[in-house]
C-alpha cells in the first residue's frame, strides 16, 4: 500500500537554477537497505514471490525513538484489550505508516494505521477525518477494525490482513493481499514474533474453508520456505541494527 523508498527519490536530480542538495552517505545506505528483496517461492502452481515486497515498505526514520516507543505501548495496550496479538497490531502500524502519526494516503487513509473516515464511522467515530491523525484515536479505531478481522479469520494471519486491507467481507486472496501479508510477516519475523508463521496462501481463488496457509505445511518444500524466511529475517535484523547505529550517531 506504500511506494517503495528509493535512492533516486531521496536524492533527486538537480534542476537548473536550484541550489545544490547533498545527500548523506548514511541516507543513501538507509534507502538501499530497505530494498532488500524477500525470498521468492511458489505455493502450488502460483508464484507468491513476484513481485517480491520490500522488507520495510514504510520508513520510521522521521519518527523520534521516544514517539515510536509511545505508539508501540499504545498499540500493545489497545490490542490486548481487543483480544488481538499485540505484535500483529505493531507490525501493521509499521507497514502502514512507519509509525508516522501524520501519514496521509492517496485515497483518504490517515494516521498510524491508515484508517479511513468511513471505516472509523462504522465503528462509532463521529468526529472529523482530521481527528484520526490523533495517535490515540487512530489506534483505537484501527486496532478495533483489525481485531474484528482477526476474529472473522479465526486467527489466520494472512486472512485477517486480507480483511483489514480489503474489507471484512473480502474472501479472495488477491496478489496484493499476499504481498501485504509477506510484508507484515517480515516485520513480525524481524521482531521474533511467533505469530509470523511460515506458509503463504495462494492468490488464486477463494480462501473459504481450510486456510491455505495451513495446507502449505504438508508441502515437502515447507522446510525450504522456513529456511529462506529465517535467512531473510536475519538480514532484516542486521539492517535494522545498522540503521539504529547510524541514527544513534555511530
C-alpha positions in Angstrom: 0.0 0.0 0.0 3.1 2.2 0.0 5.5 3.2 -2.8 8.9 1.8 -2.0 11.6 4.3 -1.0 14.5 4.6 -3.5 17.8 6.3 -3.5 16.7 8.4 -6.5 13.6 9.6 -4.7 15.8 10.7 -1.7 18.5 12.2 -3.9 16.5 13.8 -6.9 18.5 15.2 -9.9 19.3 18.9 -9.5 17.1 21.2 -11.6 18.7 24.2 -13.3 18.6 27.3 -11.1 18.0 25.4 -7.9 20.5 25.1 -5.0 22.7 22.0 -4.8 21.3 19.4 -2.5 23.7 16.9 -1.0 22.6 13.5 0.4 24.5 12.0 3.2 26.1 8.6 2.8 24.0 7.3 5.7 20.8 8.4 4.0 21.7 6.6 0.8 22.5 3.5 2.8 19.2 3.6 4.6 17.4 3.9 1.2 19.3 1.0 -0.2 18.8 -1.1 2.9 15.0 -1.0 2.5 15.3 -2.6 -0.9 16.5 -6.0 0.3 14.2 -8.5 -1.5 12.1 -11.0 0.2 12.7 -14.7 -0.7 10.6 -15.9 -3.6 8.9 -19.3 -3.7 5.9 -21.0 -5.2 2.8 -22.3 -3.5 1.2 -24.9 -5.7 1.4 -23.6 -9.3 1.2 -19.9 -8.3 4.3 -17.9 -7.5 4.0 -15.7 -4.4 7.4 -14.3 -4.9 6.6 -11.9 -7.8 6.6 -9.1 -7.1 8.7 -9.5 -4.0 7.9 -6.9 -1.5 10.4 -4.8 0.3 11.3 -5.8 3.9 10.0 -2.4 5.2 7.5 -0.7 2.9 7.2 2.2 5.4 10.1 4.0 6.9 10.2 5.1 10.5 13.3 7.3 10.3 11.3 10.5 10.6 9.6 9.4 13.9 11.6 10.0 17.1 12.5 6.9 19.0 10.6 8.2 22.0 7.5 8.6 19.8 7.8 5.1 18.4 8.1 3.7 21.9 4.9 5.5 23.0 3.0 4.4 19.9 4.1 0.8 20.4 2.9 0.8 24.0 -0.4 2.3 23.0 -0.8 -0.3 20.2 0.1 -3.2 22.6 -2.4 -1.9 25.3 -5.3 -1.5 22.8 -4.6 -4.8 21.1 -4.6 -6.7 24.4 -7.9 -5.1 25.3 -9.4 -6.3 21.9 -8.1 -9.9 22.0 -5.5 -9.2 19.2 -1.9 -10.3 19.4 0.0 -7.0 20.1 2.7 -8.0 17.7 0.2 -8.1 14.9 -1.1 -4.5 15.6 2.5 -3.3 15.9 3.6 -4.9 12.6 0.5 -3.5 10.7 1.2 0.1 12.0 4.8 -0.3 10.9 3.9 -1.5 7.4 1.1 1.0 7.0 2.9 4.2 8.1 6.3 3.5 9.7 4.8 4.8 12.9 4.1 8.2 11.3 1.0 9.6 13.0 0.7 12.3 10.4 0.8 9.9 7.4 -1.9 10.6 4.7 -2.6 8.0 2.0 -3.7 8.5 -1.6 -7.3 7.6 -1.1 -8.1 9.0 2.4 -6.1 6.7 4.6 -5.0 8.6 7.8 -2.5 8.2 10.6 -0.5 5.4 12.1 -2.8 2.6 10.9 -4.0 4.4 7.8 -7.7 4.4 8.8 -10.3 5.9 6.5 -13.0 8.1 8.0 -15.7 5.8 6.6 -14.2 2.8 8.3 -13.9 4.6 11.6 -17.5 5.8 11.3 -18.7 2.2 11.1 -17.0 1.7 14.4 -18.7 4.7 16.1 -16.4 7.6 15.2 -18.4 10.8 14.9 -15.6 13.4 14.6 -14.0 14.9 11.5 -11.5 13.0 9.4 -8.6 15.0 10.9 -9.3 13.6 14.3 -7.9 10.3 13.0 -4.5 11.9 12.9 -4.5 11.9 16.7 -2.5 8.7 17.6 -4.8 7.5 20.4 -7.9 7.9 18.2 -6.3 6.3 15.2 -5.0 3.3 17.2 -8.4 2.9 18.9 -10.3 2.5 15.6 -7.5 0.9 13.6 -6.9 -1.8 16.2 -10.7 -2.4 16.6 -11.1 -3.0 12.9 -8.0 -5.2 12.8 -9.2 -7.2 15.8 -12.6 -7.8 14.1 -10.7 -9.0 11.0 -8.7 -11.3 13.2 -11.8 -12.8 14.8 -13.5 -13.2 11.4 -10.4 -15.0 10.1 -10.3 -17.2 13.2 -6.7 -16.2 14.0 -5.4 -16.9 10.5 -2.9 -14.1 9.9 -3.0 -13.7 6.2 -6.8 -13.9 6.0 -7.0 -11.3 8.8 -4.6 -9.0 7.0 -6.6 -9.5 3.7 -9.8 -8.4 5.5 -8.0 -5.4 7.1 -6.7 -4.1 3.8 -9.6 -5.0 1.6 -12.6 -5.1 3.9 -14.2 -7.6 6.3 -16.3 -9.1 3.6 -13.4 -9.9 1.3 -12.9 -13.6 0.7 -10.5 -13.6 -2.3 -6.7 -13.6 -1.6 -5.5 -11.2 -4.2 -1.8 -10.8 -5.1 -1.8 -7.5 -3.3 -3.1 -9.2 -0.1 -0.4 -11.9 -0.4 2.2 -9.2 -0.8 0.7 -7.3 2.2 0.9 -10.5 4.3 4.5 -11.0 3.3 5.4 -7.5 4.4 3.8 -7.9 7.8 5.4 -11.3 8.3 8.8 -9.9 7.6 8.3 -7.3 10.3 7.0 -10.0 12.7 10.0 -12.2 11.9 12.4 -9.3 12.5 10.9 -8.9 16.0 11.0 -12.7 16.6 7.2 -12.9 16.9 5.9 -16.4 16.9 2.7 -15.4 15.1 4.7 -14.7 11.9 4.1 -18.3 10.7 5.7 -19.8 7.6 3.4 -20.6 4.8 1.6 -18.1 2.5 -1.8 -18.7 0.8 -2.2 -18.9 -2.9 -3.5 -15.8 -4.6 -5.8 -17.9 -6.8 -9.4 -18.5 -5.9 -11.2 -18.2 -2.6 -9.9 -18.6 0.9 -13.1 -20.2 2.3 -12.8 -23.3 4.3 -9.4 -24.5 5.5 -6.9 -21.6 5.4 -4.4 -22.1 2.6 -1.5 -21.2 4.9 -2.1 -24.4 6.8 -2.3 -26.6 3.7 1.2 -25.4 2.8 2.5 -27.2 5.9 2.0 -30.5 4.1 4.1 -29.5 1.2 7.6 -31.0 1.2 9.0 -27.6 0.3 8.0 -26.2 3.7 11.4 -26.8 5.1 13.0 -24.8 2.3 10.4 -22.0 2.8 11.2 -21.8 6.5 15.0 -21.6 5.8 14.5 -18.9 3.3 12.4 -16.8 5.6 14.8 -17.4 8.5 17.7 -16.2 6.4 15.7 -13.2 5.2 14.6 -12.3 8.8 18.3 -12.4 9.9 19.1 -9.9 7.1 16.3 -7.6 8.2 17.5 -7.7 11.8 21.1 -6.9 10.6 19.8 -3.9 8.6 17.7 -2.7 11.5 20.8 -2.8 13.8 22.8 -0.9 11.2 20.1 1.7 10.9 19.8 2.1 14.7 23.6 2.6 14.8 23.6 5.3 12.1 20.6 7.1 13.6 22.3 7.0 17.0 25.3 8.9 15.6 27.5 5.9 15.1 
